[in-house]
Amino acid sequence: MLADGHKAPDFTLPDETGAKVQLSKLKGRPIVLYFYPKDDTSGCTLEAKNFSCLADAFEAAGALVIGVSPDSSASHGKFKAKHDLSVRLLADEEKKVAEAYGVWVEKSMYGRKYMGVERSTFLIDKAGKLVKSWRKVKVPGHAEEVLAAVKALSA
């Protein structure tokens, strides 16, 4: 299990425009990496909107916010445009990054078991080390809590 203090697993994924994003090339500033199950669902939309509303505050604290889900780049592009989101969204269609971060898990709904993304957020410091993680995230108030952790890291 990935734990705070570990080096953040590196990856390269396409964003909502298809451009490749490599985590290790973003070193030098804190990264908020949040994993969410699916574009355009109620909880995921609220979470993306909350992070987008605080985008200026994250930027002022020097942090970059990136969302990751198994949806395609095209799906991310539509989701971002529909809800006027400002966060960058990465497509992990093969779920390899979700697996590396331990968030591709067995879930259960209405007695049916299936594999899916456990809503989680990771704060990665300037050197690429995990400094704080949130698992089984509840959306209300989460973006504000993450922002407070970013500000404390930057202080």
Backbone bond lengths (Angstrom), bond angles and torsions (degrees), N, CA, C in turn:
res aa  C-N    CA-C-N  psi(-1)  N-CA   C-N-CA  omega(-1)  CA-C   N-CA-C  phi
1 M - - - 1.462 - - 1.527 109.14 -
2 L 1.300 115.41 131.53 1.457 122.26 178.13 1.535 108.55 -67.97
3 A 1.313 116.50 130.92 1.466 119.86 -177.02 1.526 110.98 -128.91
4 D 1.327 115.06 160.26 1.458 120.74 176.50 1.525 108.22 -56.58
5 G 1.332 116.05 140.01 1.453 122.04 -178.01 1.522 112.28 98.89
6 H 1.342 117.34 -19.99 1.465 120.90 177.37 1.517 110.66 -77.22
7 K 1.318 115.59 157.68 1.455 121.09 173.22 1.534 107.27 -70.00
8 A 1.313 116.74 136.09 1.464 120.91 179.10 1.529 108.97 -69.59
9 P 1.336 117.84 128.97 1.470 119.41 177.84 1.531 110.95 -58.03
10 D 1.322 116.01 130.51 1.459 120.62 179.19 1.526 109.84 -77.71
11 F 1.300 116.25 155.12 1.462 121.50 178.11 1.512 109.42 -160.88
12 T 1.316 115.60 164.11 1.459 123.11 170.79 1.516 106.49 -131.30
13 L 1.339 116.78 123.03 1.465 122.72 179.57 1.524 109.56 -136.95
14 P 1.342 116.78 154.58 1.464 119.19 175.08 1.532 111.22 -79.73
15 D 1.342 115.51 145.56 1.466 119.35 175.75 1.527 109.36 -91.01
16 E 1.318 115.98 -168.69 1.467 121.28 -176.06 1.531 112.98 -65.27
17 T 1.336 117.60 -16.18 1.476 120.43 177.94 1.527 111.24 -99.43
18 G 1.346 116.31 -6.36 1.462 120.61 -176.46 1.521 112.62 96.23
19 A 1.344 117.61 -7.74 1.469 121.23 178.74 1.530 109.47 -68.72
20 K 1.329 115.97 140.36 1.471 121.05 -179.19 1.530 110.43 -79.48
21 V 1.325 115.68 135.88 1.459 122.66 178.02 1.522 107.41 -122.08
22 Q 1.342 115.95 123.77 1.467 120.51 177.42 1.519 108.23 -111.75
23 L 1.320 115.76 122.69 1.464 120.82 -176.08 1.529 112.02 -55.22
24 S 1.325 118.10 -46.56 1.471 120.56 -175.47 1.534 112.52 -62.84
25 K 1.321 117.71 -21.97 1.472 120.58 178.29 1.526 112.02 -81.28
26 L 1.333 117.07 -5.69 1.466 121.16 -179.96 1.524 111.65 -97.76
27 K 1.346 117.16 3.15 1.472 121.22 -179.55 1.521 109.89 -56.04
28 G 1.326 114.53 154.56 1.456 119.45 178.90 1.514 112.12 108.75
29 R 1.328 115.85 -8.43 1.468 120.43 174.93 1.528 107.69 -148.97
30 P 1.320 117.44 153.57 1.467 118.93 178.01 1.535 110.87 -65.02
31 I 1.326 115.16 144.96 1.461 121.82 178.02 1.527 108.47 -120.68
32 V 1.316 115.86 130.54 1.459 121.54 170.81 1.525 105.22 -101.50
33 L 1.322 115.57 112.76 1.459 121.64 -178.14 1.521 106.93 -110.67
34 Y 1.331 116.10 110.81 1.460 117.33 -179.91 1.526 110.53 -116.53
35 F 1.329 114.29 136.08 1.464 122.43 -179.97 1.523 108.29 -104.19
36 Y 1.319 115.42 133.52 1.462 120.12 179.72 1.525 109.07 -136.59
37 P 1.343 117.24 153.72 1.471 119.97 -173.14 1.525 116.67 -68.16
38 K 1.346 119.10 -47.50 1.458 118.55 -170.01 1.524 112.38 -158.58
39 D 1.338 115.47 137.08 1.464 121.49 175.18 1.527 110.61 -58.35
40 D 1.326 114.27 144.87 1.461 122.71 169.53 1.526 115.12 61.85
41 T 1.326 117.40 27.26 1.460 120.99 170.10 1.524 106.30 -104.31
42 S 1.301 117.76 160.72 1.468 120.33 -169.58 1.535 113.82 -57.22
43 G 1.330 118.42 -53.60 1.462 120.57 -178.04 1.515 112.80 -65.51
44 C 1.323 115.81 -39.98 1.469 120.30 -178.21 1.526 111.25 -70.06
45 T 1.335 115.84 -36.17 1.464 119.97 177.79 1.532 109.66 -66.39
46 L 1.327 116.42 -45.25 1.467 120.09 179.59 1.533 110.81 -61.36
47 E 1.328 116.47 -42.79 1.466 119.87 179.73 1.525 110.86 -62.52
48 A 1.326 117.25 -46.29 1.477 121.19 179.93 1.530 110.76 -63.60
49 K 1.325 116.89 -39.99 1.476 120.00 177.84 1.521 110.85 -65.27
50 N 1.336 116.92 -40.89 1.466 120.07 179.97 1.521 111.35 -63.23
51 F 1.348 116.84 -44.41 1.466 119.30 176.98 1.532 110.43 -64.74
52 S 1.331 117.39 -38.70 1.468 121.13 179.35 1.529 111.64 -65.07
53 C 1.331 116.69 -39.99 1.477 120.47 179.10 1.529 111.42 -62.30
54 L 1.329 115.82 -30.03 1.461 120.46 -179.01 1.533 112.59 -99.09
55 A 1.325 116.50 10.78 1.475 120.78 -175.73 1.519 112.28 -55.68
56 D 1.323 117.89 -42.64 1.469 120.66 -179.89 1.529 111.30 -63.56
57 A 1.332 116.60 -38.99 1.474 120.52 179.69 1.536 110.51 -68.80
58 F 1.341 116.70 -39.59 1.469 119.47 176.21 1.529 109.80 -63.48
59 E 1.328 116.27 -43.14 1.471 121.45 179.83 1.530 110.06 -62.48
60 A 1.335 116.50 -43.01 1.467 120.83 179.51 1.531 110.82 -62.26
61 A 1.337 116.47 -31.08 1.465 121.12 178.15 1.535 111.38 -84.35
62 G 1.343 115.93 0.14 1.462 120.84 176.72 1.514 115.15 87.05
63 A 1.338 117.42 5.79 1.461 120.80 -174.70 1.522 112.94 -98.23
64 L 1.323 114.17 151.18 1.455 122.52 175.87 1.525 107.37 -110.36
65 V 1.343 117.40 130.31 1.466 122.43 179.75 1.522 109.10 -104.12
66 I 1.340 115.44 128.03 1.460 121.39 -179.01 1.522 109.05 -132.53
67 G 1.332 115.78 128.95 1.456 121.15 175.42 1.520 109.96 -99.82
68 V 1.334 116.77 146.20 1.464 122.08 -179.97 1.521 108.99 -133.76
69 S 1.329 116.50 131.75 1.464 120.96 172.30 1.522 108.81 -147.42
70 P 1.327 117.05 168.68 1.472 120.06 179.39 1.535 113.85 -74.30
71 D 1.323 118.45 -2.69 1.465 120.79 179.90 1.530 110.92 -68.07
72 S 1.317 116.08 160.57 1.465 122.37 -179.16 1.527 111.83 -76.00
73 S 1.325 115.80 164.38 1.466 121.08 175.14 1.525 110.22 -58.08
74 A 1.335 116.96 -41.18 1.469 120.97 -179.93 1.524 110.71 -62.20
75 S 1.325 116.79 -43.23 1.465 121.07 177.88 1.527 109.99 -61.74
76 H 1.334 116.49 -44.27 1.470 120.84 178.29 1.526 110.99 -59.91
77 G 1.332 116.95 -42.30 1.461 120.86 179.93 1.522 111.70 -59.93
78 K 1.318 116.73 -44.39 1.484 121.23 178.88 1.525 110.35 -66.07
79 F 1.331 116.66 -44.16 1.463 123.02 -179.67 1.526 110.08 -60.01
80 K 1.316 116.00 -45.88 1.460 121.63 -178.81 1.528 111.28 -63.96
81 A 1.332 115.99 -44.68 1.470 120.41 -179.66 1.533 111.37 -67.39
82 K 1.315 117.05 -44.25 1.467 121.85 -177.60 1.524 111.99 -58.78
83 H 1.339 116.21 -39.85 1.467 120.09 -174.43 1.531 113.08 -108.19
84 D 1.340 117.01 10.54 1.462 122.35 178.10 1.537 111.10 51.79
85 L 1.327 115.53 50.25 1.466 121.06 -177.75 1.525 110.56 -83.38
86 S 1.331 116.02 146.13 1.464 119.58 179.48 1.530 112.22 -108.12
87 V 1.333 117.79 -7.20 1.466 119.82 179.48 1.531 109.60 -80.30
88 R 1.317 115.22 150.70 1.465 120.81 177.21 1.525 107.99 -81.53
89 L 1.317 117.49 137.55 1.458 122.01 -177.78 1.523 110.20 -118.98
90 L 1.328 116.38 130.29 1.458 121.35 -178.56 1.527 110.96 -110.62
91 A 1.330 114.90 142.06 1.462 122.13 -178.16 1.527 110.91 -96.02
92 D 1.318 116.11 113.87 1.466 123.21 178.97 1.532 108.26 -110.17
93 E 1.337 115.70 61.00 1.459 120.59 -172.77 1.527 113.13 -62.22
94 E 1.322 117.83 -29.62 1.471 120.39 179.34 1.531 111.58 -89.33
95 K 1.318 117.26 -0.97 1.470 124.71 177.81 1.525 114.05 60.68
96 K 1.316 117.60 17.38 1.464 120.93 -178.02 1.539 112.00 -69.49
97 V 1.323 116.86 -37.13 1.467 119.65 179.14 1.530 109.43 -72.43
98 A 1.322 116.80 -41.93 1.470 120.15 176.59 1.532 110.05 -58.49
99 E 1.329 117.14 -40.00 1.470 120.73 177.57 1.525 110.64 -65.66
100 A 1.337 117.25 -43.10 1.472 121.29 -179.05 1.527 111.63 -61.61
101 Y 1.323 116.42 -33.17 1.467 120.92 -179.86 1.530 112.26 -92.42
102 G 1.331 116.92 1.07 1.459 121.18 176.45 1.513 114.91 72.75
103 V 1.333 116.73 25.86 1.468 119.27 -178.07 1.536 112.91 -109.70
104 W 1.342 117.80 -0.97 1.469 121.69 174.33 1.533 105.18 -91.37
105 V 1.331 116.01 101.03 1.456 121.41 -168.87 1.526 111.83 -131.85
106 E 1.332 114.18 165.65 1.463 118.91 173.66 1.518 108.09 -77.23
107 K 1.318 115.18 130.95 1.457 121.55 179.96 1.528 107.89 -121.88
108 S 1.311 115.68 169.11 1.455 120.11 179.90 1.525 109.27 -140.50
109 M 1.327 116.28 132.11 1.454 120.71 176.25 1.523 108.40 -141.82
110 Y 1.313 115.47 125.71 1.470 121.63 -179.25 1.524 111.00 53.84
111 G 1.346 115.97 39.04 1.450 121.11 177.44 1.521 115.17 80.45
112 R 1.332 116.90 -4.67 1.463 120.54 -179.56 1.526 108.63 -97.73
113 K 1.329 116.17 131.27 1.462 120.95 178.31 1.528 108.92 -96.29
114 Y 1.333 115.42 141.42 1.469 121.57 179.86 1.517 108.25 -157.81
115 M 1.332 115.84 164.10 1.464 120.93 177.07 1.530 109.16 -93.28
116 G 1.326 115.49 139.36 1.459 119.60 179.82 1.516 111.12 -164.46
117 V 1.320 115.08 176.89 1.463 121.94 -179.92 1.526 109.55 -84.15
118 E 1.334 115.28 127.66 1.458 121.01 172.13 1.533 106.50 -85.81
119 R 1.322 116.71 119.28 1.467 121.19 -177.52 1.531 109.23 -55.13
120 S 1.325 116.56 116.89 1.459 122.14 -174.75 1.521 110.10 -147.76
121 T 1.323 115.65 154.12 1.465 121.42 178.31 1.521 108.87 -134.06
122 F 1.334 115.14 141.57 1.454 121.71 179.34 1.524 109.05 -127.28
123 L 1.328 115.85 131.51 1.459 121.48 174.51 1.515 107.02 -101.58
124 I 1.330 115.11 119.76 1.464 122.69 -176.94 1.530 107.71 -111.26
125 D 1.330 116.45 129.61 1.470 118.94 -177.60 1.537 111.64 -79.02
126 K 1.331 115.32 178.90 1.471 121.70 -176.33 1.519 113.10 -58.49
127 A 1.340 116.68 -27.06 1.472 121.32 -177.49 1.535 112.22 -90.09
128 G 1.344 117.52 -2.03 1.461 119.81 178.96 1.518 114.36 90.96
129 K 1.335 116.48 19.70 1.466 121.10 -179.54 1.526 109.76 -104.95
130 L 1.342 116.50 140.53 1.465 120.71 175.87 1.521 108.67 -70.67
131 V 1.320 116.37 124.32 1.457 119.04 179.52 1.524 112.20 -109.94
132 K 1.323 117.16 -22.14 1.464 120.42 177.46 1.519 108.94 -158.50
133 S 1.328 115.44 140.90 1.462 119.34 176.14 1.519 109.68 -133.57
134 W 1.301 113.76 146.51 1.457 122.06 176.43 1.527 106.25 -122.81
135 R 1.318 117.20 126.25 1.468 121.05 178.66 1.523 109.44 -119.05
136 K 1.326 115.61 157.02 1.468 121.51 -177.48 1.528 109.44 50.05
137 V 1.305 115.20 51.02 1.465 123.14 -175.47 1.530 111.78 -64.32
138 K 1.316 114.02 136.66 1.473 121.77 168.51 1.520 104.47 -100.64
139 V 1.330 116.83 128.44 1.465 121.56 -169.76 1.532 114.75 -64.48
140 P 1.349 120.16 -47.04 1.473 118.35 -175.75 1.535 112.56 -57.34
141 G 1.325 115.85 124.46 1.464 122.05 177.87 1.527 115.10 80.52
142 H 1.332 117.41 -5.16 1.472 120.04 -175.23 1.536 112.13 -66.55
143 A 1.319 118.07 -47.97 1.473 120.64 -177.96 1.533 110.32 -58.73
144 E 1.320 117.03 -38.82 1.468 120.91 178.73 1.528 110.83 -65.73
145 E 1.332 116.59 -39.89 1.466 120.95 178.91 1.533 110.58 -64.39
146 V 1.329 116.07 -41.58 1.464 120.37 178.78 1.528 110.10 -65.63
147 L 1.323 117.01 -41.77 1.467 120.72 178.42 1.531 110.25 -60.17
148 A 1.324 117.69 -41.86 1.470 120.47 178.35 1.527 110.73 -61.58
149 A 1.330 117.25 -38.04 1.476 121.03 178.51 1.528 110.46 -68.36
150 V 1.330 117.19 -37.66 1.464 120.94 177.48 1.520 110.06 -64.32
151 K 1.318 116.51 -44.66 1.467 120.59 179.36 1.524 111.26 -63.06
152 A 1.330 117.15 -39.06 1.468 121.12 178.73 1.529 110.47 -66.22
153 L 1.331 116.51 -36.31 1.469 121.78 178.52 1.520 110.34 -66.54
154 S 1.326 115.92 -39.18 1.466 121.70 -175.99 1.524 112.44 -80.99
155 A 1.326 116.77 -12.65 1.475 120.57 -174.80 1.520 111.63 -72.75
